[in-house]
Amino acid sequence: MATREAFFERAHEVEHVYLGYSDLQLRTERISEVDAAQVDISGRVSANVILKNPLIAAAMNSVSEDKMGIATGLNGAGAILHHCNTPEEQKKMVRTVKTYLNGVITEPVVAREDQTLAEVLQVLDKADNDFRTIPVIDENGRCTGLMDDTTFSIFGPDAETVKIGEAMHPLGEFVTADNGTTPEDVYKLMREKRAPSVVLLDTDRRVGGLCLKGGILREVNSNPDEYSVDQNGRLITFASVPTIPDEALERIRIMRKYLDVVFIDTSHGEHKYALETLKAIKENTDIDVIAGNISTEQAAIQIARLEPDGISVGQGPGQICVSSDRLGFGTPQASAVYEVAKGARSVNPDIAIIADGGISQSADSVKALALGATVIKAGGLFAGTDETPVPILTDKSGVKYKEYWGMGSERAQRNFAAARARYGNFGAPKKIIFVEGFEKQVPLKGPVADVIEEHVMGMKISMAAQGAHNAADLFENARFMRGANTKK
């Protein structure tokens, strides 16, 4: 059986045929001794981020907001938080995901005894703190008290004149523990003292951390081995930015404290405005950046030379995308993933390849990995789950569903500048919208955790049957044949 390279070279160069996922089948040519439970499907999203389950929800405002980011992160995957909003609104979503597992706040905001409540409230607002529990220190930096929602509320009417030292709970009236106390021991202390917070102090009474009940409860009940977390144990975050360099840089600046990976959000990744945005991000930030979307080897080579951390592949393969039908370009997705991986890795052998769109079944994801993808990006796979930011509706027959729309749909383009910009239409909506996507109703699927688990199960069973221990093994040894859907 021909190698992957020989297979596609014949299809592309001799037969002039380009293939989608349904046009291919993987061959089980090796005797396998691999159990599905042993298969490692982890995949690289960028230079510094690897996901245990290489699935990432697309940047769509009918799919990916903070609830999706948290839920996918807790299941080893991720979600790209969309930018159909203001920079501040997008930052709030990213921050919510990043701080979800913040059991011990190691550098909490502190107040001084001689400050007024109004002054401290201004500091909290500037720091984007959603909570009002903060330690209080004296002029020597030693902890002397604690402010919380109760004290801020009671003395709030006189915030301009009341000093923190007059309003705070003094030392001895709130719970403290030694600096370095584990979250598990903090949890025990909270239960023993019925305390909503614990301040961690060193031997000189200097503040070493602040523990709040919500964060501690999530951390002690967590399973970090299954999560997508950074080196500090917090959820990994992803967000999209538009192909407008100044706006992209401004959003990154605002989100950077909480953001790990940024995706340049466009279906025309080979266009000059996408490349200008990539260059601007590379020159002015240190964040991991994903370029795209593209679908050809030639574009991949040129873009890889600009040194992105990954490239998204896919122009038109999405379930609710009609770009290829209406515009006449866009390589079928199996061939696109193969070509982009080949081209990009001729420049950078370690670059991440994100296969974006056309994922209906776990078989499609396995094929994408076999063709060179490291991560799968999808919208339809996650649509209809509990965590999507759209309401539950009921049709005439009583079936509950959620709406799902493409960013190229008339609905999205007419209502959101970000959706228009993704397809190269800048400025206010015109009377006529060139539609590149549509809407559909998706029956409720339940929690996204179940969708991820079932999809991953299928991927592992498939890879085990092919004798592949991991994605690299699959890529090295995969062999293909034409599928039943190939036109003769």
Secondary structure, 3 states (H helix, E strand, C coil): CCCHHHHHHHHHHHCCCCCCHHHEEECCCCCCCCCHHHCECCEEEECCEEECCCEEECCCCCCCCHHHHHHHHCCCCEEEECCCCCHHHHHHHHHHHHCCCCCEECCCCCEECCCEHHHHHHHHHHCCCCCCCEEEECCCCCEEEEECHHHHHHHHHHCCCCEHHHHCEECCCCCEEECCCCHHHHHHHHHHHCCCEEEEECCCCCEEEEEEHHHHHHHHCCCHHHCCECCCCCECCEEEECCCHHHHHHHHHHHCCCCCEEEECCCCCCCHHHHHHHHHHHHHCCCEEEEEEECCHHHHHHHHCCCCCEEEECCCCCCCECHHHHHCCCCCHHHHHHHHHHHHHCCCCCCEEEEECCCCCHHHHHHHHHHCCCEEEECCCCCCECCCCCCCEECCCCCEEEEEECCCCHHHHHHCHHHHHHCCCCCCCCCCCCCCECEEEEECCECHHHHHHHHHHHHHHHHHHCCCCEHHHHHHHCCEEECCCCCC
